[in-house]
Amino acid sequence: MQKIINTLAVLSFAMSGALVGTSFYAFSKLPEIKEKAIDEAKALVGELVSGAVTDAMPSQVKEMMPALPTQTGPALPF
């Protein structure tokens, strides 16, 4: 019975050590992971926005452009 308890204690210690080691590694790499995720998000959003603007731009520009005058009036007096 004592051997089983000792084995469980050793396994518990090993699991705790692995958890602490993994947590320390992840915490030390967190700035790199966060920066990479932010860069990927910026690239994705940039592609989506530029695609949406490019698709919507011709129709929006055509609607907003005023008609060009065919004649001009006299010069403005100073």
N, C-alpha and C positions, 0 to 999 in steps of 0.2 A: 504494500500500500504506500509506503514511504517513497519507493521508486517512482510510482505514478505521480505523486504530488511533486516530487523533485523535477520530473520530466515536464509537467505542466508549468512549473515555475520557470524553468529554463525557456520553454516555448513562449511564455508570456513576456519574459525579459527580451527575447529575440524580437518578438512582434513590436514591443514598445520601442526598442532601439531602431527597428526599421521604420516605424512611424515617425520618430523624431528625426531620423536621417532624411527621410523623404520630405518631411515638412521643411527642414532647413534648406534642402536643395531647391525645393519649389519656391520658398521665400527669397532665396538669393537670386533666382532666375526671374522673379516676378517683374522687375522693370523691363527686362528684355522681352518677355512675353507680352507685356502690356503695350510696349512700343511697337512691336510687330503687329499686334491686333489693330492698333490705331492706324498704322500705315496701310494695312490691308483695307480697313474700313474707308479711309480717305480715298484710296484708289478706286474702290468699288463705287462709292458715292459720286466721285468725280466722273466716272464712266457713265453712270446712270443719269446724272444731271446733264452732262454734255450731250448724251443721246437724246434726252427728252427735249432739250432746248433746240437741238439741230432739227428734230422732227417737227416741233411746233413753230419754229421761227419763220419759215416762209409764209405760212398762212397768216400769222400774226402781223408780220411786216406788211404784207399786201393789204390787210384790212386797215392798218394805221396810216398808211401813206396817203397824203392828200392828193387830189388830182392836180396835175401841173397846169398852170394858167397858159392860155394860148396867146394872150396879149398882156403887155405890161402898161402901167399907167405912167404919168409924168414923174420926174424926179421929185424928191421931197425938198421943200424949201428949207433953208437954214435960217 
